[in-house]
Amino acid sequence: MKLEENNTQLKVRFIEITDANEGQRLDNFLIKLLKGVPKSRIYRIIRKGEVRINKGRCDAKRKLQLGDMVRVPPIRVSAEKQLISAPAYLVSSLKRDILFEDDAILVINKPSGFAVHGGTGISSGVIEALRELRPESHFLELVHRLDRDTSGCLIIAKKRSALRSLHEYFRGSGVRKNYLALLQGRWERQKLVVDQPLLKNVSHGGERMVKISSAGKASQTLFRRLSLFHDATLVEASPYTGRTHQIRVHAAWLGHAIIGDERYGAKEVNKNFRQRGYKRLFLHAHKLQFAHPVTGESLQIIAPLPGELQALLDKEV
């Protein structure tokens, strides 16, 4: 089948860099601008000098500066590569679940069951849906990530300067994160800091896993008990580090994996809760506290528990 082609990009373009792209590498700027063009081709047109900055040849790693004029040569983009529409449910959820927004950042209550971005086997995630929902926004980028099955507070930067500042916060101790999790069984402790190193991408039966290992990276999570039920425990989990699956693996190390965790939890317990009508991971990014990246104002953002999680707690009381 012959592919149709989008002919809207068959003229030389000169793009002036604004604060939305200041500090971005040239190659990453072009990859985002020329969606659907193979990366090998983008690097080739840079090497050949077809892409120029302020009339001069440039390197792919060159950091763009405010006011730079970037020459982009004529290039065809296959229509086959255009963005696949996000699921209607995800788009409608994002419309109603905005927790905070101003000119610099957007914070949403991410629904469970959706990846934060598209990837292998996933055509469209939360960030792609937001860009579809806000076509007039020139810059929307994920500040951090949540697992596909985790719900709750997710920050998106609307300016590159805000993205840089927030990345610094997350690399240090500038963001306080609090999750709500329902653990399997009755955890009798009041609170405990789990200090166990985590090693990721360990293959187990063909599945990529995270495990506790002295060869892993340092990881600490504070668990604080909130409520005891007859066969479950509601806790607040506060990760001091930000490793992949950190709360889930540390909870399993306690001997009380998160309910609904099909990777690290007990199958029979999860089966029991499914029979009671509960089908998702009970892990929710409940609260974020950080300084606004532009104004410095102290922010505390809370994402209410989704209805299906609150309904399960109501049954347990």
N, C-alpha and C positions, 0 to 999 in steps of 0.2 A: 504494500500500500504506500503510495507516495505521500510523504508528509507535507502538510501545508506549512508555510513559513510566515513569520511575522515580519513584515517589511517596514515597520515603523522605525527601525534603527539603522537605516541604510545611508545615513548622512553623518559626517563628522560632527561630534558634539563637543562643546567646551563647557565644562561644569566647574563652577566656582565653589570651593569648599567653605561650608558654613560650620557653626559650632556643633552641628549634628554629626559631622564626620571628622572634626579636628582630632588629631592624634591617632587616627585609624591607619593601619598599613594599606599601602596602595593595592596589593593583591586582594586583601579582604574586601576593600571598597569595590573593586571591579567584580569580584565573585558575587557580591550581593546585587550590584547594579545590573549585571548581565546574567540574570537567572536563566539557567538552561544551557549556557555555553560551557563546554568542558574546561576544567581547570588547566589542562595542558595547553589549550588554545590561548587562554588568558595569559599564561606565563610566556607563551611564544610571542604574542603581540607586544608584550613589555620588552622582551629581549631584543626584538627587531626594531625597537624605537618607534613603533606605531602609536604607543601611548607616551605622552609627554606631559611634564609638569612645568608650567611657566616657560614653555617652548623648548625645554631641555630634556635630554634623555634621563631616565630614572631607573632605580632599582625596585624590584618587587617589594622589598622590605621598607622602602621609604615611608616615613611617617608623614601624613598629610598635615599641612598647617592652614590655619585660618586665612582665607583669601587666595590660596593656591588656585591656579587655573589648570584643570586637567583636560588634556585632549584625549578623547575616546574615538577610535577609528570606526568606520562603518562595519557592522558585524551583524550577521543574521542570527536570530534566536528561534529555535524550533518550537512550534506551537505545542508539540508533544510534551515539552518540558514545563509548560505553564502550571501554576499552582493548582492543586486539586482542592476543590471547595471543602471547607471544614464541615463536620456534621452539624446539622441544624440545632441539635440539642446543646452542643458545646457553645455555639455562637449565642444562643438565647440565654444560656447560663452566664456567660461572660457579661452580657448586657445588664443583668440584674444583680450580679454579685461583685460589683466594684465597691471596695471598702474605703479607698482613699484615692484622690487624684488631684494633681495640680500640674503646672507647666513642666515639672521636672520628673515626676514619678507617678506610677499607677500601681495600686496594690489591689489584687483580686482575691476572692475566696475560690481557689481552684477546686473544681469538682473532681471526685475520685473517678478513676477509669480512663483518664486521658494523660498522655505523655505531655511534658512541657514543650517539646519540639518534635518535629518529624524526624525520621531516621529509617534505619533498616526495617522494612515491613510496616512502617507507619507513614502514611502519606501526609498527614497534617496533625499538628499538635496545638497546644494552647497559644504559643507565640504566632504561629501561622494564622490561627483563627482571629487573633487580635488584629493582625495586619489586614486581614480581610474585612474585619468589622470597622477598622479605622484607616481606610485607604488614603486619607488626607494627611496622616501622620508620617513624617519623613524619617522618624527614628523611633523604633520600638525594639528593645533588646532585653533579654532575660538577665536579671542580676544574679540569680541563684537558681537552684533546681529543687524540685520535689519528685519523689518516686511517682510513677504512674498511678498507683493505687492510693496514694496519700492525698488528702484534701487539705485545704487551708490557705494561709497567707502566702502569696507569691508576689514578689516585687518585680516590676518592669520599669526600666529606665526610658525616659522620653528625650533625654539629652545625653550626649557622650560624656560630658563633664560629670553629670550625675552618676553615670555608669562607673566611671573611674573611681569616684569617691566611694561609692557603695561597695565596689570590689575590695577597696582597701579596708573598709569596715569589716567585711566578711573574712578577709585574710587575718585580721587581728581579732580584737575583742569588742568591736564597735557595734555588734548586733546581739541582743539577748533574744534567744529563741525558746519558746515554750510550746510543747506538744501535749495533747491529750491522747492517752492510749489505754485500751482495755486489755489487761493481761489475762492469760489463761490461769485459772486456779486462784487461791487466796494467798497473797503475798503478805506475810505477817510483819515485815519491817515497816518502819515509819518513813525512812529515807535511806538512800545509799548512793555513793558515787561509784559507778563502775569504771575502773581504770584498766582497760584491756586493749592491747594493740590489735588493729584489724588489717588483714591482708585480703585484697580483693582479687577477683577473677580467678578463683580457684575452681577447677572443674570438678563437678560431682555428678556422676551419671549423665554427663553431657550438658549439665546446666552450670552456668557461671555463678559462683557463689562468693560470699564474703565470709571469712572465718577468723576466729581469734588465733593469733600466731605471734610469737616473739619476733618473727621476721617482718611483721606488719608495721603500720604507722601508729603512733601514740593516739589514743582515743579515750575521751572521758565523757560520761553522761551521768547527770544527777537524776535519780528517780525519787519522787516524793509521792507517797500514798495519799489519795484523796478520799476514796470510798471502797469499802469491802462489801462484796456481794457473796451469795452462797457458793458460786463457782467461778468468780471473776473478781478482778481488782482494777479499779480506775486509778491511774497514776498521771502525774504531770512529769514529763521527761524533758530535761533541759540539757541539750548537747553543748559541751564546751568546745568541741571540735566538730568538723563537718565532713566526716567520712561517709562513703557510700553505705547505705543500709545500717548506719551506726546504731540507731535506736532499736531497730529490729533484732540485730545480732546481740546487742548487750542485754535486751530483754530476754532473749532465749538463753543467754548465759546465766541469768538469774534463776532459770528453771521455770520461767513464766513467760513464754512467747506471746506475742500480740495475737489476739483473736482475729481470725481471718487471714493470717499470714501463711500462705500455702507453701512458701519456700523454707521458712525456719520454724514453723509451728508444728504442733502435734495434729496429725491427720484426723484422729478420732474426735478430738475436741472441736476442730473446725467443722467436721461433719455434723456434730451435735448442734452447733450454733446455726448451721445452714438449715437444719430441719426445723429450727425455731424461727426461720425466716430471715436470717441474717447472712449476707453473702459477700461482704467486702472487708478489707483490712481496716481495723479500728485504730487508725493513726491519723491524727488531725493536727496540722500546724496552727495552733490556737492563737498565739500571740507573738508579735514582734515589737521590740523596743530599740530605737536607734535615733540618731540625730539626723535631721533633714539634711541631705547632701548640699543644698544651696543656702538655706537660711540658718542652719544650725539648730533649729527648733527641735526640742525633744518630742518624739512621736511614739505613741503606743497604739498599735493597731491590733484589733481583736477580730477574729473570724468566728462567727457563731457555729456551733456544731451543726452539721447537716441533719436534716430531719430523720434520716434512717438511723443515725447514730444516737440521737437523743431518744428516739422511740425505744431502742434497745435498753438504754439506761433506765428509762421509765418502767420497763417491764421487770428489770432486775431489782428495783427498789422495793 
